[in-house]
Amino acid sequence: MTFPERFRWANAPAPYNTAPGNPFGFFMIPGRNANGRGLKVLAVDGEENGWEHVSVSIEDSKKCPSWEEMCIVKRLFWPPEACVVQFHPAEADYINRHPGVLHLWSRVDGFPMPPKICV
């Protein structure tokens, strides 16, 4: 996992303020696709629990990011060969504390993939 330092929120209020080079932080990604919506990304390297993770939301909106926007975030935080997923857990395990936020996850120690013909 990498952290795009050029997008780190430099003057973020506590508790979102982090120093350059920290393996976690809050990032503001300017609009980069056709709809030009800015993205807010909270990222952590997974050292504590083995799961690299980003939370992605649209700046000033409760709408969810699009597939294209999630792909932009994936490319910014992970190399092309990394397997990164969005989970759909059992409904009994749903927790939705922040409407409009989607998540990407990757295992620090690698992630098994189904056969290529299935994806």
N, C-alpha and C positions, 0 to 999 in steps of 0.2 A: 504494500500500500504506500502511496506517496501523498504528500500534502501540497497542493498548489499554493505556495506561499504568496504569490502575487494577489490571490483572492482572500487571504486571511483577513478577517475583520480587525483592523489595527487598533481602533479605538472603541472596541466593544465594551459595553457595561458589564460589571460583575454579574453573574459568574461566567460570562462568555469570553472575557478577555484572556488571551493566551499569548505567549511569546513565540516569535518565529522559531521554527525547528521543533516545537512541542509535538508529540505524537498524537495530538488531539486538538480540537479547536472548532471555531465557528468561521465559516467562509461565506462570502457574498459573491455569487457568480453573476455577472451582468448578462442580460438577455443575449443569447447567441444563436437562436434559431428563428424561424419564420415569425413566430408570435412575439419575440423579443421580451419575454417575461424574465425578470431577475429571479435567481434561485438562492435560497438560504440553505446552507448545508452545515450540519453538526456532525463531526467525524471523530472517530477514535480508532486507534491502531490494533486493538484486540489483545494487548499484552496481558491484561487482567483476566480475561475469560476465554481467550482463544478465537474470538470472533471479531474481525474487522467490521466496522459498521458505520454507515452514514444515514442520517435522517435528512430528507429533502422536502422542502416546501417552496411555494411560490411567494415571492416578496409581496407583501400587502394584499394577500388573498387567502381565502379558505379553500380554493380549488386545488385539486391534486395535480402534481406534475404529470406531464405527458410521457409516453414511452420515449420519445425523442429527447426530452429533457433528462430523463433518467439515464439514457445512453450517454449524454454529455457528461453527466456526473461520473458515471462508471469510467469513462475514458480519462477524466481528470485525476481520479483517485487510485485507479488500478491499471496495471499494464494490460495490453491486448490479450495475452494468454491466460489471464486470471479468470477463474469461474466465480461469478458474482450472482447472487440470487435475490429474489423477492419471495418471501414466504406467504403462504395462505394457511395459517394454522387451523386446527380444529376450532369450530365456532365457540366451543366452551372456553377456549383459551384466548379469545379476542380481547384485546385491550385497546381502546381508542382514546387516548388522552388528548390528542391534538388532531382534530379534523383537518384534512388537506395535506397530511404528512405521509410520505411513502418512505420505505427503508430498503437499503441494499446491504447484503451481508456476504462475507467471505470468510472461510476458515483460514487461520494463520498457517496451519499445517497441511493445507491443500483440501480440495473438495472433490469427491467422486462425481463423475459425470455419467449420465446414461449413454448408451451407444449413440454415435453420431447420427445414425439414421433416425433416431427418436427425437432429436432436437433440430 
